[in-house]
Amino acid sequence: MKFGKISTAVFMAVAAVGITSATAHGAPAVEPTAGPGVTISPADKAITWAVDAGKFEITADGATVLLKGTDGATVDQVSLRQEVAGLPIAIAPEISQDGRTVKLAASMTPQDSAKLSDVAELKDISAYDRFMYQTQKNMPGIVIGGLIGVLFPFLWIVTIPAGMFIGGYVMGGEAFREAVIAYLTGQP
């Protein structure tokens, strides 16, 4: 088990719990898990992380929770001060008496939670949006392909659009092709 990946998962889960609690106030029927020994509780805006060996400690400055191995070496750490969408999120740790369990709870003001609800909303992305994104991303290839198509003057009606498509496809690959086809066929 790689503890570095766990700490990233723990922080992302804390942030996700904080964001989802700002937009949805229901409790899940089953407590989800983010990995071995990690339990997420959206109702409490908290994540509980338990280990079999080693123990959790808070650094002297109170900015980080350390996971120390049985030999006393630091195995992993989680910062207690983070930023999501420009808003500060403080994480309040609660370590058990034996040091084998830590509960990390996101503490945010109601105003910050309201601001984060805008971040958590889904955006409808249509075929036109994907087409415009791919066109802007692959503009050099489209321009070069169009210029190559200009070299065939009596077939411009075919060669310029074909050259633009081929240039965009060479630069953008399958994502460009799929965006063009979805837009031209009127897919949502």
Contact map, one row per residue, 1 for C-alpha under 8 A:
11100000000000000000000000000000000000000000000000000000000000000000000000000000000000000000000000000000000000000000000000000000000000000000000000000000000000000000000000000000000000000000
11111100000000000000000000000000000000000000000000000000000000000000000000000000000000000000000000000000000000000000000000000000000000000000000000000000000000000000000000000000000000000000
11111110000000000000000000000000000000000000000000000000000000000000000000110000000000000000000000000000000000000000000000000000000000000000000000000000000000000000000000000000000000000000
01111111000000000000000000000000000000000000000000000000000000000000000000011000000000000000000000000000000000000000000000000000000000000000000000000000000000000000000000000000000000000000
01111111100000000000000000000000000000000000000000000000000000000000000000000000000000000000000000000000000000000000000000000000000000000000000000000000000000000000000000000000000000000000
01111111110000000000000000000000001000000000000000000000000000000000000000000000000000000000000000000000000000000000000000000000000000000000000000000000000000000000000000000000000000000000
00111111111000000000000000000000000000000000000000000000000000000000000000011100000000000000000000000000000000000000000000000000000000000000000000000000000000000000000000000000000000000000
00011111111100000000000000000000000000000000000000000000000000000000000000000100000000000000000000000000000000000000000000000000000000000000000000000000000000000000000000000000000000000000
00001111111110000000000000000000010000000000000000000000000000000000000000000000000000000000000000000000000000000000000000000000000000000000000000000000000000000000000000000000000000000000
00000111111111000000000000000000010001000000001000000000000000000000000000000100000000000000000000000000000000000000000000000000000000000000000000000000000000000000000000000000000000000000
00000011111111100000000000000000000000000000000000000000000000000000000000000100000000000000000000000000000000000000000000000000000000000000000000000000000000000000000000000000000000000000
00000001111111110000000000000000000000000000000000000000000000000000000000000000000000000000000000000000000000000000000000000000000000000000000000000000000000000000000000000000000000000000
00000000111111111000000000000000010000010000001000000000000000000000000000000000000000000000000000000000000000000000000000000000000000000000000000000000000000000000000000000000000000000000
00000000011111111100000000000000000000000000111000000000000000000000000000000000000000000000000000000001110000000000000000000000000000000000000000000000000000000000000000000000000000000000
00000000001111111110000000000000000000000000000000000000000000000000000000000000000100000000000000000000010000000000000000000000000000000000000000000000000000000000000000000000000000000000
00000000000111111111000000000000000000000000000000000000000000000000000000000000000000000000000000000000000000000000000000000000000000000000000000000000000000000000000000000000000000000000
00000000000011111111100000000000000000011100110000000000000000000000000000000000000000000000000000000000010000000000000000000000000000000000000000000000000000000000000000000000000000000000
00000000000001111111110000000000000000000100100000000000000000000000000000000000000000000000000000000000010100001000000000000000000000000000000000000000000000000000000000000000000000000000
00000000000000111111111000000000000000000000000000000000000000000000000000000000000000000000000000000000000000001001100100000000000000000000000000000000000000000000000000000000000000000000
00000000000000011111111110000000000000000100000000000000000000000000000000000000000000000000000000000000000000000000100100000000000000000000000000000000000000000000000000000000000000000000
00000000000000001111111110000000000000000110100000000000000000000000000000000000000000000000000000000000000000000000000000000000000000000000000000000000000000000000000000000000000000000000
00000000000000000111111110000000000000000000000000000000000000000000000000000000000000000000000000000000000000001101100000000000000000000000000000000000000000000000000000000000000000000000
00000000000000000011111110000000000000000000000000000000000000000000000000000000000000000000000000000000000000000100100100000000000000000000000000000000000000000000000000000000000000000000
00000000000000000001111111000000000000000000000000000000000000000000000000000000000000000000000000000000000000000000000000000000000000000000000000000000000000000000000000000000000000000000
00000000000000000001111111100000000000000010000000000000000000000000000000000000000000000000000000000000000000000000000000000000000000000000000000000000000000000000000000000000000000000000
00000000000000000000000111110000000000000010000000000000000000000000000000000000000000000000000000000000000000000000000000000000000000000000000000000000000000000000000000000000000000000000
00000000000000000000000011111000000000000110000000000000000000000000000000000000000000000000000000000000000000000000000000000000000000000000000000000000000000000000000000000000000000000000
00000000000000000000000001111110000000000110000000000000000000000000000000000000000000000000000000000000000000000000000000000000000000000000000000000000000000000000000000000000000000000000
00000000000000000000000000111110000000000000000000000000000000000000000000000000000000000000000000000000000000000000000000000000000000000000000000000000000000000000000000000000000000000000
00000000000000000000000000011111000000000000000000000000000000000000000000000000000000000000000000000000000000000000000000000000000000000000000000000000000000000000000000000000000000000000
00000000000000000000000000011111100000111000000000000000000000000000000000000000000000000000000000000000000000000000000000000000000000000000000000000000000000000000000000000000000000000000
00000000000000000000000000000111110000111000000000000000000000000000000000000000000000000000000000000000000000000000000000000000000000000000000000000000000000000000000000000000000000000000
00000000000000000000000000000011111111110000000000000000000000000000000000000000000000000000000000000000000000000000000000000000000000000000000000000000000000000000000000000000000000000000
00000000110010000000000000000001111101110000000000000000000000000000000000000000000000000000000000000000000000000000000000000000000000000000000000000000000000000000000000000000000000000000
00000100000000000000000000000000111111100000000000000000000000000000000000000000000000000000000000000000000000000000000000000000000000000000000000000000000000000000000000000000000000000000
00000000000000000000000000000000111111000000000000000000000000000000000000000000000000000000000000000000000000000000000000000000000000000000000000000000000000000000000000000000000000000000
00000000000000000000000000000000101111100000000111100000000000000000000000000000000000000000000000000000000000000000000000000000000000000000000000000000000000000000000000000000000000000000
00000000010000000000000000000000111111110000001111000000000000000000000000000000000000000000000000000000000000000000000000000000000000000000000000000000000000000000000000000000000000000000
00000000000000000000000000000011111011111000001110000000000000000000000000000000000000000000000000000000000000000000000000000000000000000000000000000000000000000000000000000000000000000000
00000000000010001000000000000011110001111100011100000000000000000000000000000000000000000000000000000000000000000000000000000000000000000000000000000000000000000000000000000000000000000000
00000000000000001000000000000011000000111111111000000000000000000000000000000000000000000000000000000000000000000000000000000000000000000000000000000000000000000000000000000000000000000000
00000000000000001101100000110000000000011111110000000000000000000000000000000000000000000000000000000000000000000000000000000000000000000000000000000000000000000000000000000000000000000000
00000000000000000000100011110000000000001111110000000000000000000000000000000000000000000000000000000000000000000000000000000000000000000000000000000000000000000000000000000000000000000000
00000000000000000000000000000000000000001111110000000000000000000000000000000000000000000000000000000000100000000000000000000000000000000000000000000000000000000000000000000000000000000000
00000000000001001100100000000000000000001111111000000000000000000000000000000000000000000000000000000000110000000000000000000000000000000000000000000000000000000000000000000000000000000000
00000000000001001000000000000000000000011111111100000000000000000000000000000000000000000000000000000011110000000000000000000000000000000000000000000000000000000000000000000000000000000000
00000000010011000000000000000000000001111000111110000000000000000000000000000000000000000000000000000011100000000000000000000000000000000000000000000000000000000000000000000000000000000000
00000000000000000000000000000000000011110000011111000000000000000000000000000000000000000000000000001111000000000000000000000000000000000000000000000000000000000000000000000000000000000000
00000000000000000000000000000000000011100000001111100000000000000000000000000000000000000000000000001110000000000000000000000000000000000000000000000000000000000000000000000000000000000000
00000000000000000000000000000000000011000000000111110000000000000000000000000000000000000000000000011100000000000000000000000000000000000000000000000000000000000000000000000000000000000000
00000000000000000000000000000000000010000000000011111110000000000000000000000000000000000000000000011000000000000000000000000000000000000000000000000000000000000000000000000000000000000000
00000000000000000000000000000000000000000000000001111100000000000000000000000000000000000000000000010000000000000000000000000000000000000000000000000000000000000000000000000000000000000000
00000000000000000000000000000000000000000000000000111110000000000000110000000000000000000000000000010000000000000000000000000000000000000000000000000000000000000000000000000000000000000000
00000000000000000000000000000000000000000000000000111111000000000011110100000000000000000000000000010000000000000000000000000000000000000000000000000000000000000000000000000000000000000000
00000000000000000000000000000000000000000000000000101111100000000011110000000000000000000000000001111000000000000000000000000000000000000000000000000000000000000000000000000000000000000000
00000000000000000000000000000000000000000000000000000111110000001111000000000000000000000000001000111100000000000000000000000000000000000000000000000000000000000000000000000000000000000000
00000000000000000000000000000000000000000000000000000011111000001111000000000000000000000000001000100000000000000000000000000000000000000000000000000000000000000000000000000000000000000000
00000000000000000000000000000000000000000000000000000001111101111100000000000000000000000000000000000000000000000000000000000000000000000000000000000000000000000000000000000000000000000000
00000000000000000000000000000000000000000000000000000000111111111100000000000000000000000000000000000000000000000000000000000000000000000000000000000000000000000000000000000000000000000000
00000000000000000000000000000000000000000000000000000000011111100000000000000000000000000000000000000000000000000000000000000000000000000000000000000000000000000000000000000000000000000000
00000000000000000000000000000000000000000000000000000000001111110000000000000000000000000000000000000000000000000000000000000000000000000000000000000000000000000000000000000000000000000000
00000000000000000000000000000000000000000000000000000000011111111000000000000001000000000000000000000000000000000000000000000000000000000000000000000000000000000000000000000000000000000000
00000000000000000000000000000000000000000000000000000000011111111000000000000011100000000000000000000000000000000000000000000000000000000000000000000000000000000000000000000000000000000000
00000000000000000000000000000000000000000000000000000000011011111100000000001111000000000000000000000000000000000000000000000000000000000000000000000000000000000000000000000000000000000000
00000000000000000000000000000000000000000000000000000001111001111110000000001111000000000000100000000000000000000000000000000000000000000000000000000000000000000000000000000000000000000000
00000000000000000000000000000000000000000000000000000001111000011111000001111100000000000000000000000000000000000000000000000000000000000000000000000000000000000000000000000000000000000000
00000000000000000000000000000000000000000000000000000111100000001111100001111000000000000000000000000000000000000000000000000000000000000000000000000000000000000000000000000000000000000000
00000000000000000000000000000000000000000000000000000111100000000111111111110000000000000000000000000000000000000000000000000000000000000000000000000000000000000000000000000000000000000000
00000000000000000000000000000000000000000000000000001110000000000011111111100000000000000000000000000000000000000000000000000000000000000000000000000000000000000000000000000000000000000000
00000000000000000000000000000000000000000000000000001110000000000001111110000000000000000000000000000000000000000000000000000000000000000000000000000000000000000000000000000000000000000000
00000000000000000000000000000000000000000000000000000000000000000001111110000000000000000000000000000000000000000000000000000000000000000000000000000000000000000000000000000000000000000000
00000000000000000000000000000000000000000000000000000100000000000001111111000000000000000000000000000000000000000000000000000000000000000000000000000000000000000000000000000000000000000000
00000000000000000000000000000000000000000000000000000000000000000001111111100000000000000000000000000000000000000000000000000000000000000000000000000000000000000000000000000000000000000000
00000000000000000000000000000000000000000000000000000000000000000111100111111000000000000000000000000000000000000000000000000000000000000000000000000000000000000000000000000000000000000000
00100000000000000000000000000000000000000000000000000000000000000111100011111000000000000000000000000000000000000000000000000000000000000000000000000000000000000000000000000000000000000000
00110010000000000000000000000000000000000000000000000000000000000111000001111100000000000000000000000000000000000000000000000000000000000000000000000000000000000000000000000000000000000000
00010010000000000000000000000000000000000000000000000000000000011110000001111110000000000000000000000000000000000000000000000000000000000000000000000000000000000000000000000000000000000000
00000011011000000000000000000000000000000000000000000000000000011100000000011111000000000000000000000000000000000000000000000000000000000000000000000000000000000000000000000000000000000000
00000000000000000000000000000000000000000000000000000000000000111000000000001111110000000000000000000000000000000000000000000000000000000000000000000000000000000000000000000000000000000000
00000000000000000000000000000000000000000000000000000000000001111000000000000111110000000111100000000000000000000000000000000000000000000000000000000000000000000000000000000000000000000000
00000000000000000000000000000000000000000000000000000000000000100000000000000011111000011110000000000000000000000000000000000000000000000000000000000000000000000000000000000000000000000000
00000000000000000000000000000000000000000000000000000000000000000000000000000011111100011110000000000000000000000000000000000000000000000000000000000000000000000000000000000000000000000000
00000000000000000000000000000000000000000000000000000000000000000000000000000000111111111000000000000000000000000000000000000000000000000000000000000000000000000000000000000000000000000000
00000000000000100000000000000000000000000000000000000000000000000000000000000000011111111000000000000000000000000000000000000000000000000000000000000000000000000000000000000000000000000000
00000000000000000000000000000000000000000000000000000000000000000000000000000000001111100000000000000000000000000001001000000000000000000000000000000000000000000000000000000000000000000000
00000000000000000000000000000000000000000000000000000000000000000000000000000000001111110000000000000000000000000000000000000000000000000000000000000000000000000000000000000000000000000000
00000000000000000000000000000000000000000000000000000000000000000000000000000000001111111000000000000000000000010000000000000000000000000000000000000000000000000000000000000000000000000000
00000000000000000000000000000000000000000000000000000000000000000000000000000000111101111100000000000000000100000000000000000000000000000000000000000000000000000000000000000000000000000000
00000000000000000000000000000000000000000000000000000000000000000000000000000000111100111110000000000000011100000000000000000000000000000000000000000000000000000000000000000000000000000000
00000000000000000000000000000000000000000000000000000000000000000000000000000001110000011111000000000000011100000000000000000000000000000000000000000000000000000000000000000000000000000000
00000000000000000000000000000000000000000000000000000000000000000000000000000001110000001111100000000001111000000000000000000000000000000000000000000000000000000000000000000000000000000000
00000000000000000000000000000000000000000000000000000000000000000000000000000001000000000111110000000001111000000000000000000000000000000000000000000000000000000000000000000000000000000000
00000000000000000000000000000000000000000000000000000000000000001000000000000001000000000011111000000111100000000000000000000000000000000000000000000000000000000000000000000000000000000000
00000000000000000000000000000000000000000000000000000000000000000000000000000000000000000001111100000111000000000000000000000000000000000000000000000000000000000000000000000000000000000000
00000000000000000000000000000000000000000000000000000001100000000000000000000000000000000000111110111110000000000000000000000000000000000000000000000000000000000000000000000000000000000000
00000000000000000000000000000000000000000000000000000000000000000000000000000000000000000000011111111100000000000000000000000000000000000000000000000000000000000000000000000000000000000000
00000000000000000000000000000000000000000000000000000000000000000000000000000000000000000000001111110000000000000000000000000000000000000000000000000000000000000000000000000000000000000000
00000000000000000000000000000000000000000000000000000010000000000000000000000000000000000000000111111000000000000000000000000000000000000000000000000000000000000000000000000000000000000000
00000000000000000000000000000000000000000000000000000011100000000000000000000000000000000000001111111100000000000000000000000000000000000000000000000000000000000000000000000000000000000000
00000000000000000000000000000000000000000000000001111111000000000000000000000000000000000000001111111100000000000000000000000000000000000000000000000000000000000000000000000000000000000000
00000000000000000000000000000000000000000000000111100011000000000000000000000000000000000000001101111110000000000000000000000000000000000000000000000000000000000000000000000000000000000000
00000000000000000000000000000000000000000000000111000001000000000000000000000000000000000000111100111111000000000000000000000000000000000000000000000000000000000000000000000000000000000000
00000000000000000000000000000000000000000000011110000000000000000000000000000000000000000000111000001111100000000000000000000000000000000000000000000000000000000000000000000000000000000000
00000000000001000000000000000000000000000000011100000000000000000000000000000000000000000011110000000111110000000000000000000000000000000000000000000000000000000000000000000000000000000000
00000000000001000000000000000000000000000001111000000000000000000000000000000000000000000011100000000011111000000000000000000000000000000000000000000000000000000000000000000000000000000000
00000000000001101100000000000000000000000000110000000000000000000000000000000000000000001111000000000001111100000000000000000000000000000000000000000000000000000000000000000000000000000000
00000000000000000000000000000000000000000000000000000000000000000000000000000000000000001111000000000000111110000000000000000000000000000000000000000000000000000000000000000000000000000000
00000000000000000100000000000000000000000000000000000000000000000000000000000000000000011100000000000000011111011000000000000000000000000000000000000000000000000000000000000000000000000000
00000000000000000000000000000000000000000000000000000000000000000000000000000000000000000000000000000000001111111000000000000000000000000000000000000000000000000000000000000000000000000000
00000000000000000000000000000000000000000000000000000000000000000000000000000000000000000000000000000000000111111100000000000000000000000000000000000000000000000000000000000000000000000000
00000000000000000000000000000000000000000000000000000000000000000000000000000000000000000000000000000000000011111110000000000000000000000000000000000000000000000000000000000000000000000000
00000000000000000000000000000000000000000000000000000000000000000000000000000000000000100000000000000000000111111111000000000000000000000000000000000000000000000000000000000000000000000000
00000000000000000110010000000000000000000000000000000000000000000000000000000000000000000000000000000000000111111111100000000000000000000000000000000000000000000000000000000000000000000000
00000000000000000000011000000000000000000000000000000000000000000000000000000000000000000000000000000000000001111111110000000000000000000000000000000000000000000000000000000000000000000000
00000000000000000000000000000000000000000000000000000000000000000000000000000000000000000000000000000000000000111111111000000000000000000000000000000000000000000000000000000000000000000000
00000000000000000010010000000000000000000000000000000000000000000000000000000000000010000000000000000000000000011111111100000000000000000000000000000000000000000000000000000000000000000000
00000000000000000011011000000000000000000000000000000000000000000000000000000000000000000000000000000000000000001111111110000000000000000000000000000000000000000000000000000000000000000000
00000000000000000000000000000000000000000000000000000000000000000000000000000000000000000000000000000000000000000111111110000000000000000000000000000000000000000000000000000000000000000000
00000000000000000000000000000000000000000000000000000000000000000000000000000000000010000000000000000000000000000011111110000000000000000000000000000000000000000000000000000000000000000000
00000000000000000011001000000000000000000000000000000000000000000000000000000000000000000000000000000000000000000001111111000000000000000000000000000000000000000000000000000000000000000000
00000000000000000000000000000000000000000000000000000000000000000000000000000000000000000000000000000000000000000000111111100000000000000000000000000000000000000000000000000000000000000000
00000000000000000000000000000000000000000000000000000000000000000000000000000000000000000000000000000000000000000000000111110000000000000000000000000000000000000000000000000000000000000000
00000000000000000000000000000000000000000000000000000000000000000000000000000000000000000000000000000000000000000000000011111000000000000000000000000000000000000000000000000000000000000000
00000000000000000000000000000000000000000000000000000000000000000000000000000000000000000000000000000000000000000000000001111100000000000000000000000000000000000000000000000000000000000000
00000000000000000000000000000000000000000000000000000000000000000000000000000000000000000000000000000000000000000000000000111110110000000000000000000000000000000000000000000000000000000000
00000000000000000000000000000000000000000000000000000000000000000000000000000000000000000000000000000000000000000000000000011111110000000000000000000000000000000000000000000000000000000001
00000000000000000000000000000000000000000000000000000000000000000000000000000000000000000000000000000000000000000000000000001111111000000000000000000000000000000000000000000000001001100111
00000000000000000000000000000000000000000000000000000000000000000000000000000000000000000000000000000000000000000000000000000111111100000000000000000000000000000000000000000000000000100000
00000000000000000000000000000000000000000000000000000000000000000000000000000000000000000000000000000000000000000000000000001111111110000000000000000000000000000000000000000000000000000000
00000000000000000000000000000000000000000000000000000000000000000000000000000000000000000000000000000000000000000000000000001111111111000000000000000000000000000000000000000000001000000000
00000000000000000000000000000000000000000000000000000000000000000000000000000000000000000000000000000000000000000000000000000011111111100000000000000000000000000000000000000001001101100000
00000000000000000000000000000000000000000000000000000000000000000000000000000000000000000000000000000000000000000000000000000001111111110000000000000000000000000000000000000000000000000000
00000000000000000000000000000000000000000000000000000000000000000000000000000000000000000000000000000000000000000000000000000000111111111000000000000000000000000000000000000000000000000000
00000000000000000000000000000000000000000000000000000000000000000000000000000000000000000000000000000000000000000000000000000000011111111100000000000000000000000000000000010011001000000000
00000000000000000000000000000000000000000000000000000000000000000000000000000000000000000000000000000000000000000000000000000000001111111110010000000000000000000000000100000001000000000000
00000000000000000000000000000000000000000000000000000000000000000000000000000000000000000000000000000000000000000000000000000000000111111110000000000000000000000000000000000000000000000000
00000000000000000000000000000000000000000000000000000000000000000000000000000000000000000000000000000000000000000000000000000000000011111110000000000000000000000000000000010000000000000000
00000000000000000000000000000000000000000000000000000000000000000000000000000000000000000000000000000000000000000000000000000000000001111111110000000000000000000000000100110001000000000000
00000000000000000000000000000000000000000000000000000000000000000000000000000000000000000000000000000000000000000000000000000000000000111111111000000000000000000000000100000000000000000000
00000000000000000000000000000000000000000000000000000000000000000000000000000000000000000000000000000000000000000000000000000000000000000111111100000000000000000000000100000000000000000000
00000000000000000000000000000000000000000000000000000000000000000000000000000000000000000000000000000000000000000000000000000000000000000111111110000000000000000001001111100000000000000000
00000000000000000000000000000000000000000000000000000000000000000000000000000000000000000000000000000000000000000000000000000000000000100111111111000000000000000011111100000000000000000000
00000000000000000000000000000000000000000000000000000000000000000000000000000000000000000000000000000000000000000000000000000000000000000011111111100000000000000001001000000000000000000000
00000000000000000000000000000000000000000000000000000000000000000000000000000000000000000000000000000000000000000000000000000000000000000001111111110000000000000011001000000000000000000000
00000000000000000000000000000000000000000000000000000000000000000000000000000000000000000000000000000000000000000000000000000000000000000000111111111000000000010111111100000000000000000000
00000000000000000000000000000000000000000000000000000000000000000000000000000000000000000000000000000000000000000000000000000000000000000000011111111100000000111111001000000000000000000000
00000000000000000000000000000000000000000000000000000000000000000000000000000000000000000000000000000000000000000000000000000000000000000000001111111110000000010010000000000000000000000000
00000000000000000000000000000000000000000000000000000000000000000000000000000000000000000000000000000000000000000000000000000000000000000000000111111111000000010010000000000000000000000000
00000000000000000000000000000000000000000000000000000000000000000000000000000000000000000000000000000000000000000000000000000000000000000000000011111111000100111111000000000000000000000000
00000000000000000000000000000000000000000000000000000000000000000000000000000000000000000000000000000000000000000000000000000000000000000000000001111111100100110000000000000000000000000000
00000000000000000000000000000000000000000000000000000000000000000000000000000000000000000000000000000000000000000000000000000000000000000000000000111111100000000000000000000000000000000000
00000000000000000000000000000000000000000000000000000000000000000000000000000000000000000000000000000000000000000000000000000000000000000000000000011111111100100000000000000000000000000000
00000000000000000000000000000000000000000000000000000000000000000000000000000000000000000000000000000000000000000000000000000000000000000000000000000111111100000000000000000000000000000000
00000000000000000000000000000000000000000000000000000000000000000000000000000000000000000000000000000000000000000000000000000000000000000000000000000001111100000000000000000000000000000000
00000000000000000000000000000000000000000000000000000000000000000000000000000000000000000000000000000000000000000000000000000000000000000000000000000001111111100000000000000000000000000000
00000000000000000000000000000000000000000000000000000000000000000000000000000000000000000000000000000000000000000000000000000000000000000000000000001101111111110000000000000000000000000000
00000000000000000000000000000000000000000000000000000000000000000000000000000000000000000000000000000000000000000000000000000000000000000000000000000000001111111000000000000000000000000000
00000000000000000000000000000000000000000000000000000000000000000000000000000000000000000000000000000000000000000000000000000000000000000000000000000000001111111100000000000000000000000000
00000000000000000000000000000000000000000000000000000000000000000000000000000000000000000000000000000000000000000000000000000000000000000000000001001101001111111110000000000000000000000000
00000000000000000000000000000000000000000000000000000000000000000000000000000000000000000000000000000000000000000000000000000000000000000000000011111100000111111111000000000000000000000000
00000000000000000000000000000000000000000000000000000000000000000000000000000000000000000000000000000000000000000000000000000000000000000000000001001000000011111111100000000000000000000000
00000000000000000000000000000000000000000000000000000000000000000000000000000000000000000000000000000000000000000000000000000000000000000000000011001000000001111111110000000000000000000000
00000000000000000000000000000000000000000000000000000000000000000000000000000000000000000000000000000000000000000000000000000000000000000000010111111000000000111111111000000000000000000000
00000000000000000000000000000000000000000000000000000000000000000000000000000000000000000000000000000000000000000000000000000000000000000000111111001000000000011111111100000000000000000000
00000000000000000000000000000000000000000000000000000000000000000000000000000000000000000000000000000000000000000000000000000000000000000000010010000000000000001111111110000000000000000000
00000000000000000000000000000000000000000000000000000000000000000000000000000000000000000000000000000000000000000000000000000000000000000000010010000000000000000111111111000000000000000000
00000000000000000000000000000000000000000000000000000000000000000000000000000000000000000000000000000000000000000000000000000000000000000000111111000000000000000011111111100000000000000000
00000000000000000000000000000000000000000000000000000000000000000000000000000000000000000000000000000000000000000000000000000000000000100111110010000000000000000001111111111001000000000000
00000000000000000000000000000000000000000000000000000000000000000000000000000000000000000000000000000000000000000000000000000000000000000000100000000000000000000000111111111101100000000000
00000000000000000000000000000000000000000000000000000000000000000000000000000000000000000000000000000000000000000000000000000000000000000000100000000000000000000000011111111000000000000000
00000000000000000000000000000000000000000000000000000000000000000000000000000000000000000000000000000000000000000000000000000000000000000100100000000000000000000000001111111000000000000000
00000000000000000000000000000000000000000000000000000000000000000000000000000000000000000000000000000000000000000000000000000000000001001100000000000000000000000000000111111111100000000000
00000000000000000000000000000000000000000000000000000000000000000000000000000000000000000000000000000000000000000000000000000000000000000000000000000000000000000000000111111111100000000000
00000000000000000000000000000000000000000000000000000000000000000000000000000000000000000000000000000000000000000000000000000000000000000000000000000000000000000000000010011111110000000000
00000000000000000000000000000000000000000000000000000000000000000000000000000000000000000000000000000000000000000000000000000000000001000000000000000000000000000000000000011111111000000000
00000000000000000000000000000000000000000000000000000000000000000000000000000000000000000000000000000000000000000000000000000000001001100100000000000000000000000000000110011111111100000000
00000000000000000000000000000000000000000000000000000000000000000000000000000000000000000000000000000000000000000000000000000000000000000000000000000000000000000000000010011111111110000000
00000000000000000000000000000000000000000000000000000000000000000000000000000000000000000000000000000000000000000000000000000000000000000000000000000000000000000000000000000111111111000000
00000000000000000000000000000000000000000000000000000000000000000000000000000000000000000000000000000000000000000000000000000010011001000000000000000000000000000000000000000011111111100000
00000000000000000000000000000000000000000000000000000000000000000000000000000000000000000000000000000000000000000000000000000000001000000000000000000000000000000000000000000001111111110000
00000000000000000000000000000000000000000000000000000000000000000000000000000000000000000000000000000000000000000000000000000000000000000000000000000000000000000000000000000000111111111000
00000000000000000000000000000000000000000000000000000000000000000000000000000000000000000000000000000000000000000000000000000010001000000000000000000000000000000000000000000000011111111111
00000000000000000000000000000000000000000000000000000000000000000000000000000000000000000000000000000000000000000000000000000011001000000000000000000000000000000000000000000000001111111110
00000000000000000000000000000000000000000000000000000000000000000000000000000000000000000000000000000000000000000000000000000000000000000000000000000000000000000000000000000000000111111110
00000000000000000000000000000000000000000000000000000000000000000000000000000000000000000000000000000000000000000000000000000000000000000000000000000000000000000000000000000000000011111110
00000000000000000000000000000000000000000000000000000000000000000000000000000000000000000000000000000000000000000000000000000010000000000000000000000000000000000000000000000000000001111111
00000000000000000000000000000000000000000000000000000000000000000000000000000000000000000000000000000000000000000000000000000010000000000000000000000000000000000000000000000000000001111111
00000000000000000000000000000000000000000000000000000000000000000000000000000000000000000000000000000000000000000000000000000110000000000000000000000000000000000000000000000000000001000111
